[in-house]
Amino acid sequence: MTGCSWCRSGVLLGFLRLPGVWTNAVGAELRVVDEVPLCADCVWHWGDQPRRPDAVALAGELEAWRRGEL
């Protein structure tokens, strides 16, 4: 890829990988990783859109970390 897939311009700097949780049609939660392309032209615009963490998933990961599982 030679440019950003969002703005179709700029030089691609890399990808930001963001973990998340997705709920499918039957209600099962699946762990996912969103890849966000970053380029010099649009990275600042994307940074203005804060994401809200999933409080339940965060609490679970914190407990797993405290138990030494992560």
Chimera marker file (.cmm) of the C-alpha trace (Angstrom):
<marker_set name="trace">
<marker id="1" x="0.000" y="0.000" z="0.000" r="1" g="1" b="0" radius="0.5"/>
<marker id="2" x="1.437" y="3.349" z="-0.978" r="1" g="1" b="0" radius="0.5"/>
<marker id="3" x="-1.032" y="5.684" z="0.695" r="1" g="1" b="0" radius="0.5"/>
<marker id="4" x="-3.693" y="5.926" z="3.350" r="1" g="1" b="0" radius="0.5"/>
<marker id="5" x="-6.831" y="3.888" z="2.707" r="1" g="1" b="0" radius="0.5"/>
<marker id="6" x="-8.996" y="6.514" z="4.436" r="1" g="1" b="0" radius="0.5"/>
<marker id="7" x="-7.967" y="9.769" z="2.816" r="1" g="1" b="0" radius="0.5"/>
<marker id="8" x="-6.320" y="8.271" z="-0.301" r="1" g="1" b="0" radius="0.5"/>
<marker id="9" x="-3.385" y="10.609" z="0.092" r="1" g="1" b="0" radius="0.5"/>
<marker id="10" x="-0.332" y="10.997" z="2.215" r="1" g="1" b="0" radius="0.5"/>
<marker id="11" x="2.357" y="8.536" z="3.065" r="1" g="1" b="0" radius="0.5"/>
<marker id="12" x="1.321" y="5.584" z="5.180" r="1" g="1" b="0" radius="0.5"/>
<marker id="13" x="3.192" y="5.678" z="8.493" r="1" g="1" b="0" radius="0.5"/>
<marker id="14" x="1.915" y="2.370" z="9.858" r="1" g="1" b="0" radius="0.5"/>
<marker id="15" x="-1.031" y="0.767" z="11.585" r="1" g="1" b="0" radius="0.5"/>
<marker id="16" x="-2.351" y="1.259" z="15.080" r="1" g="1" b="0" radius="0.5"/>
<marker id="17" x="-3.747" y="-1.988" z="16.489" r="1" g="1" b="0" radius="0.5"/>
<marker id="18" x="-6.606" y="-1.456" z="18.951" r="1" g="1" b="0" radius="0.5"/>
<marker id="19" x="-8.022" y="-4.369" z="20.940" r="1" g="1" b="0" radius="0.5"/>
<marker id="20" x="-11.756" y="-4.505" z="21.419" r="1" g="1" b="0" radius="0.5"/>
<marker id="21" x="-14.761" y="-6.748" z="22.005" r="1" g="1" b="0" radius="0.5"/>
<marker id="22" x="-17.450" y="-7.455" z="19.409" r="1" g="1" b="0" radius="0.5"/>
<marker id="23" x="-20.801" y="-9.091" z="20.163" r="1" g="1" b="0" radius="0.5"/>
<marker id="24" x="-22.089" y="-11.378" z="17.424" r="1" g="1" b="0" radius="0.5"/>
<marker id="25" x="-25.722" y="-12.090" z="16.453" r="1" g="1" b="0" radius="0.5"/>
<marker id="26" x="-26.201" y="-14.756" z="19.144" r="1" g="1" b="0" radius="0.5"/>
<marker id="27" x="-24.761" y="-12.528" z="21.889" r="1" g="1" b="0" radius="0.5"/>
<marker id="28" x="-21.334" y="-14.139" z="22.214" r="1" g="1" b="0" radius="0.5"/>
<marker id="29" x="-18.487" y="-11.715" z="22.841" r="1" g="1" b="0" radius="0.5"/>
<marker id="30" x="-15.454" y="-12.035" z="20.598" r="1" g="1" b="0" radius="0.5"/>
<marker id="31" x="-12.101" y="-10.351" z="21.077" r="1" g="1" b="0" radius="0.5"/>
<marker id="32" x="-11.066" y="-8.401" z="18.009" r="1" g="1" b="0" radius="0.5"/>
<marker id="33" x="-8.221" y="-6.168" z="16.933" r="1" g="1" b="0" radius="0.5"/>
<marker id="34" x="-9.060" y="-3.090" z="14.865" r="1" g="1" b="0" radius="0.5"/>
<marker id="35" x="-6.270" y="-1.890" z="12.603" r="1" g="1" b="0" radius="0.5"/>
<marker id="36" x="-6.271" y="1.852" z="11.984" r="1" g="1" b="0" radius="0.5"/>
<marker id="37" x="-4.029" y="3.107" z="9.173" r="1" g="1" b="0" radius="0.5"/>
<marker id="38" x="-2.037" y="6.158" z="10.127" r="1" g="1" b="0" radius="0.5"/>
<marker id="39" x="-0.782" y="8.746" z="7.701" r="1" g="1" b="0" radius="0.5"/>
<marker id="40" x="0.588" y="12.217" z="8.256" r="1" g="1" b="0" radius="0.5"/>
<marker id="41" x="-2.482" y="13.851" z="6.678" r="1" g="1" b="0" radius="0.5"/>
<marker id="42" x="-5.269" y="12.243" z="8.718" r="1" g="1" b="0" radius="0.5"/>
<marker id="43" x="-3.678" y="10.934" z="11.935" r="1" g="1" b="0" radius="0.5"/>
<marker id="44" x="-4.505" y="14.118" z="13.816" r="1" g="1" b="0" radius="0.5"/>
<marker id="45" x="-8.154" y="14.025" z="12.763" r="1" g="1" b="0" radius="0.5"/>
<marker id="46" x="-8.471" y="10.432" z="13.944" r="1" g="1" b="0" radius="0.5"/>
<marker id="47" x="-6.833" y="11.337" z="17.265" r="1" g="1" b="0" radius="0.5"/>
<marker id="48" x="-9.660" y="13.773" z="17.964" r="1" g="1" b="0" radius="0.5"/>
<marker id="49" x="-12.114" y="10.840" z="18.184" r="1" g="1" b="0" radius="0.5"/>
<marker id="50" x="-11.617" y="9.299" z="21.641" r="1" g="1" b="0" radius="0.5"/>
<marker id="51" x="-12.710" y="5.688" z="22.117" r="1" g="1" b="0" radius="0.5"/>
<marker id="52" x="-14.520" y="4.560" z="25.236" r="1" g="1" b="0" radius="0.5"/>
<marker id="53" x="-13.078" y="1.419" z="26.809" r="1" g="1" b="0" radius="0.5"/>
<marker id="54" x="-15.346" y="-1.512" z="27.596" r="1" g="1" b="0" radius="0.5"/>
<marker id="55" x="-15.460" y="-1.267" z="31.408" r="1" g="1" b="0" radius="0.5"/>
<marker id="56" x="-16.362" y="-4.942" z="31.914" r="1" g="1" b="0" radius="0.5"/>
<marker id="57" x="-13.586" y="-6.198" z="29.623" r="1" g="1" b="0" radius="0.5"/>
<marker id="58" x="-11.105" y="-3.801" z="31.218" r="1" g="1" b="0" radius="0.5"/>
<marker id="59" x="-12.010" y="-5.021" z="34.718" r="1" g="1" b="0" radius="0.5"/>
<marker id="60" x="-11.613" y="-8.642" z="33.588" r="1" g="1" b="0" radius="0.5"/>
<marker id="61" x="-8.217" y="-7.963" z="32.063" r="1" g="1" b="0" radius="0.5"/>
<marker id="62" x="-7.117" y="-6.112" z="35.192" r="1" g="1" b="0" radius="0.5"/>
<marker id="63" x="-8.072" y="-9.099" z="37.351" r="1" g="1" b="0" radius="0.5"/>
<marker id="64" x="-6.273" y="-11.489" z="34.972" r="1" g="1" b="0" radius="0.5"/>
<marker id="65" x="-3.199" y="-9.259" z="35.158" r="1" g="1" b="0" radius="0.5"/>
<marker id="66" x="-3.319" y="-9.257" z="38.972" r="1" g="1" b="0" radius="0.5"/>
<marker id="67" x="-3.490" y="-13.088" z="38.935" r="1" g="1" b="0" radius="0.5"/>
<marker id="68" x="-0.443" y="-13.150" z="36.654" r="1" g="1" b="0" radius="0.5"/>
<marker id="69" x="-2.299" y="-14.538" z="33.647" r="1" g="1" b="0" radius="0.5"/>
<marker id="70" x="-1.382" y="-11.680" z="31.302" r="1" g="1" b="0" radius="0.5"/>
<link id1="1" id2="2" r="1" g="1" b="0" radius="0.2"/>
<link id1="2" id2="3" r="1" g="1" b="0" radius="0.2"/>
<link id1="3" id2="4" r="1" g="1" b="0" radius="0.2"/>
<link id1="4" id2="5" r="1" g="1" b="0" radius="0.2"/>
<link id1="5" id2="6" r="1" g="1" b="0" radius="0.2"/>
<link id1="6" id2="7" r="1" g="1" b="0" radius="0.2"/>
<link id1="7" id2="8" r="1" g="1" b="0" radius="0.2"/>
<link id1="8" id2="9" r="1" g="1" b="0" radius="0.2"/>
<link id1="9" id2="10" r="1" g="1" b="0" radius="0.2"/>
<link id1="10" id2="11" r="1" g="1" b="0" radius="0.2"/>
<link id1="11" id2="12" r="1" g="1" b="0" radius="0.2"/>
<link id1="12" id2="13" r="1" g="1" b="0" radius="0.2"/>
<link id1="13" id2="14" r="1" g="1" b="0" radius="0.2"/>
<link id1="14" id2="15" r="1" g="1" b="0" radius="0.2"/>
<link id1="15" id2="16" r="1" g="1" b="0" radius="0.2"/>
<link id1="16" id2="17" r="1" g="1" b="0" radius="0.2"/>
<link id1="17" id2="18" r="1" g="1" b="0" radius="0.2"/>
<link id1="18" id2="19" r="1" g="1" b="0" radius="0.2"/>
<link id1="19" id2="20" r="1" g="1" b="0" radius="0.2"/>
<link id1="20" id2="21" r="1" g="1" b="0" radius="0.2"/>
<link id1="21" id2="22" r="1" g="1" b="0" radius="0.2"/>
<link id1="22" id2="23" r="1" g="1" b="0" radius="0.2"/>
<link id1="23" id2="24" r="1" g="1" b="0" radius="0.2"/>
<link id1="24" id2="25" r="1" g="1" b="0" radius="0.2"/>
<link id1="25" id2="26" r="1" g="1" b="0" radius="0.2"/>
<link id1="26" id2="27" r="1" g="1" b="0" radius="0.2"/>
<link id1="27" id2="28" r="1" g="1" b="0" radius="0.2"/>
<link id1="28" id2="29" r="1" g="1" b="0" radius="0.2"/>
<link id1="29" id2="30" r="1" g="1" b="0" radius="0.2"/>
<link id1="30" id2="31" r="1" g="1" b="0" radius="0.2"/>
<link id1="31" id2="32" r="1" g="1" b="0" radius="0.2"/>
<link id1="32" id2="33" r="1" g="1" b="0" radius="0.2"/>
<link id1="33" id2="34" r="1" g="1" b="0" radius="0.2"/>
<link id1="34" id2="35" r="1" g="1" b="0" radius="0.2"/>
<link id1="35" id2="36" r="1" g="1" b="0" radius="0.2"/>
<link id1="36" id2="37" r="1" g="1" b="0" radius="0.2"/>
<link id1="37" id2="38" r="1" g="1" b="0" radius="0.2"/>
<link id1="38" id2="39" r="1" g="1" b="0" radius="0.2"/>
<link id1="39" id2="40" r="1" g="1" b="0" radius="0.2"/>
<link id1="40" id2="41" r="1" g="1" b="0" radius="0.2"/>
<link id1="41" id2="42" r="1" g="1" b="0" radius="0.2"/>
<link id1="42" id2="43" r="1" g="1" b="0" radius="0.2"/>
<link id1="43" id2="44" r="1" g="1" b="0" radius="0.2"/>
<link id1="44" id2="45" r="1" g="1" b="0" radius="0.2"/>
<link id1="45" id2="46" r="1" g="1" b="0" radius="0.2"/>
<link id1="46" id2="47" r="1" g="1" b="0" radius="0.2"/>
<link id1="47" id2="48" r="1" g="1" b="0" radius="0.2"/>
<link id1="48" id2="49" r="1" g="1" b="0" radius="0.2"/>
<link id1="49" id2="50" r="1" g="1" b="0" radius="0.2"/>
<link id1="50" id2="51" r="1" g="1" b="0" radius="0.2"/>
<link id1="51" id2="52" r="1" g="1" b="0" radius="0.2"/>
<link id1="52" id2="53" r="1" g="1" b="0" radius="0.2"/>
<link id1="53" id2="54" r="1" g="1" b="0" radius="0.2"/>
<link id1="54" id2="55" r="1" g="1" b="0" radius="0.2"/>
<link id1="55" id2="56" r="1" g="1" b="0" radius="0.2"/>
<link id1="56" id2="57" r="1" g="1" b="0" radius="0.2"/>
<link id1="57" id2="58" r="1" g="1" b="0" radius="0.2"/>
<link id1="58" id2="59" r="1" g="1" b="0" radius="0.2"/>
<link id1="59" id2="60" r="1" g="1" b="0" radius="0.2"/>
<link id1="60" id2="61" r="1" g="1" b="0" radius="0.2"/>
<link id1="61" id2="62" r="1" g="1" b="0" radius="0.2"/>
<link id1="62" id2="63" r="1" g="1" b="0" radius="0.2"/>
<link id1="63" id2="64" r="1" g="1" b="0" radius="0.2"/>
<link id1="64" id2="65" r="1" g="1" b="0" radius="0.2"/>
<link id1="65" id2="66" r="1" g="1" b="0" radius="0.2"/>
<link id1="66" id2="67" r="1" g="1" b="0" radius="0.2"/>
<link id1="67" id2="68" r="1" g="1" b="0" radius="0.2"/>
<link id1="68" id2="69" r="1" g="1" b="0" radius="0.2"/>
<link id1="69" id2="70" r="1" g="1" b="0" radius="0.2"/>
</marker_set>
